[in-house]
Amino acid sequence: MYFFADNVDYDELDYLLSCGWRKFGNYFFRPSCGECKACIPVRVNVRTFRMSESQRRLVRKNSDIRLEFDKTSESKEVFEIMQEHSLVRFGKRTEWDEYVRSFCTPSCPSIQSFYSINGNLAASGFIDVSSHSLSSVYFVYRPSYLKRALGIFSVLKEIEKALEMGLDYYYLGYFVEGNSRMAYKSRFFPHERFDWQSGIWKEVLK
């Protein structure tokens, strides 16, 4: 299922996220694969979330990182990082037009995160903002910083940002059991998973 929309407001986005929708640019979608319900939306209640000891160690390890949040905008440097990330992670190139269309032409309220190490931009995240949540759209990092586990670190810091903003949830996107690339999404506790049949978010404690 999908549709295209522009000028989606905070409350409209919040409703869509709560019903399992995701988006890139103005393209909104959710799985519609017959009986298959493998793609499970995951979100974290930022008020009840507690970091594990390994996550705390990661935060300490990356204590030298400078993090800033700003409005979403086109950036040749971020595009360069996205190209490096796409080639290493997925073996494909990202085109400038695709980058602008999917990430720099917001159809709803959004912000962008910037992670710098020793004055050099190392990673960036695209985040949508609803009336009650932040939603991670996409995150890219330079492969040379692989050992920093910046993807995990970004989730922890953006959960923290949602809490600072007085919001309730942080959406991580879809999780598929057994998919190694998505396994990290299930390691933030407690978290909630959306049940497609009942339309209810169910808490997972551990």
C-alpha positions in Angstrom: 0.0 0.0 0.0 1.3 3.5 -0.8 0.3 7.0 -1.5 2.0 10.4 -2.2 1.5 13.4 0.0 2.9 16.8 0.7 2.4 19.2 3.6 1.6 16.5 6.1 1.3 18.1 9.5 2.5 17.0 12.9 -0.7 15.3 13.9 -1.3 13.6 10.5 2.2 12.2 10.6 1.7 10.9 14.2 -1.4 9.1 13.1 0.4 7.5 10.1 3.3 6.4 12.2 1.1 4.9 14.8 -0.6 2.8 12.1 2.6 1.4 10.8 3.3 3.7 7.8 6.8 4.8 6.7 8.0 7.3 4.1 10.8 8.6 1.9 10.2 12.1 0.6 6.5 12.3 -0.3 6.2 8.6 -0.8 4.3 7.0 2.1 4.1 3.2 2.3 3.4 0.1 4.4 3.7 -3.6 3.7 0.8 -5.3 1.8 2.0 -8.8 1.2 -1.1 -11.0 1.6 -0.7 -13.2 4.6 2.9 -12.2 5.2 3.3 -9.9 8.2 7.1 -10.2 8.6 7.8 -6.5 8.5 7.1 -5.3 12.0 7.1 -1.6 12.9 9.2 -1.0 16.1 9.2 2.1 18.3 10.7 3.0 21.7 8.9 4.7 24.5 11.6 7.3 25.3 10.3 7.7 28.9 10.7 4.0 29.9 13.7 3.1 27.8 16.8 2.1 29.7 20.2 1.7 28.1 22.0 -1.7 28.5 25.5 -1.7 29.9 27.0 -2.3 26.4 25.0 0.7 25.1 26.4 2.8 28.0 29.9 1.7 27.1 29.3 2.7 23.5 28.1 6.2 24.5 31.3 6.6 26.6 33.4 5.3 23.7 31.9 8.0 21.5 32.0 10.8 24.0 34.3 12.8 21.7 31.6 13.0 19.0 30.0 16.4 18.4 26.3 16.1 17.7 24.2 18.9 16.2 20.6 19.0 15.0 19.4 21.4 12.3 16.9 21.7 9.6 17.0 19.3 6.7 19.0 20.6 3.7 21.0 19.5 0.7 24.7 18.9 1.3 27.4 17.7 -1.0 29.3 16.4 2.0 26.4 14.4 3.3 25.7 13.1 -0.3 29.4 12.0 -0.4 28.9 10.1 2.8 25.7 8.5 1.5 27.5 7.3 -1.6 30.3 5.7 0.4 27.7 4.1 2.7 25.6 2.8 -0.1 28.6 1.3 -2.0 30.0 -0.5 1.0 26.7 -1.6 2.6 24.6 -2.4 -0.5 27.0 -2.4 -3.4 25.2 0.4 -5.3 25.5 4.1 -6.0 23.1 6.8 -4.9 22.2 9.5 -7.4 22.0 13.1 -6.5 18.4 13.5 -7.6 17.4 10.4 -5.6 19.1 11.9 -2.5 17.4 15.2 -2.9 14.0 13.7 -3.6 14.0 11.1 -0.8 15.7 13.0 2.0 16.0 16.8 1.3 12.5 17.6 0.1 10.5 17.2 3.3 6.7 16.4 3.0 6.3 16.7 6.8 8.2 18.4 9.7 11.7 17.1 9.8 15.2 17.7 11.2 18.7 16.3 10.4 21.4 15.1 12.8 25.1 15.7 12.1 27.9 13.7 13.9 31.4 15.1 13.8 34.7 13.5 14.9 37.8 15.7 15.2 36.0 18.4 13.2 35.1 16.1 10.3 31.6 15.1 9.5 31.3 11.3 10.1 27.6 10.6 9.8 24.2 12.2 9.3 20.6 11.1 10.0 17.3 12.2 8.5 14.5 12.4 11.1 10.8 13.1 10.8 9.0 15.0 13.6 5.4 14.3 14.6 3.3 15.7 17.5 4.4 12.9 19.8 7.5 11.3 18.3 10.7 11.3 16.3 11.0 8.9 13.4 14.3 7.7 12.0 14.0 7.8 8.2 17.6 7.0 7.2 21.1 7.2 8.7 24.4 7.2 6.8 28.0 7.1 8.1 31.5 6.9 6.6 32.6 3.3 6.5 36.0 4.3 7.9 34.2 4.7 11.3 32.6 1.3 11.2 34.1 0.3 14.6 32.4 3.3 16.2 29.0 1.6 15.8 27.5 4.9 14.8 24.2 3.4 13.8 23.5 2.2 17.3 25.0 5.4 18.8 22.6 7.5 16.7 19.6 5.6 17.9 20.6 6.2 21.5 21.3 9.9 21.0 18.1 10.5 19.0 16.0 8.7 21.7 17.7 11.2 24.1 16.7 14.1 21.7 13.1 12.9 21.6 13.0 12.9 25.4 14.5 16.4 25.5 11.8 17.6 23.1 9.1 16.3 25.4 8.0 13.6 22.9 6.8 10.1 23.7 8.3 7.8 21.0 11.2 7.1 18.7 10.3 5.0 15.6 13.1 2.8 14.2 11.2 1.6 11.2 10.5 -2.1 10.2 12.1 -5.1 11.8 12.2 -8.5 10.2 13.0 -11.5 12.4 16.2 -13.2 11.2 17.4 -10.3 9.0 20.9 -9.5 10.2 20.8 -5.9 8.9 17.7 -5.2 11.0 18.7 -7.1 14.1 19.9 -4.0 15.9 16.3 -2.6 16.0 15.3 -5.3 18.5 18.0 -4.5 21.0 16.6 -1.4 22.7 14.5 -2.3 25.7 11.8 -2.0 26.4 10.4 -1.4 23.0 7.0 -1.9 21.3 6.1 -3.8 18.2 3.0 -3.2 16.1 0.6 -6.1 15.6 -0.9 -5.8 12.1 -3.9 -7.9 12.9 -5.1 -6.1 16.1 -3.6 -2.7 15.3 -2.1 -2.6 18.8 1.4 -1.8 19.9 2.7 -4.6 22.2 5.6 -4.0 24.6 8.6 -6.2 24.5 10.5 -6.1 27.8 13.5 -8.3 26.9 
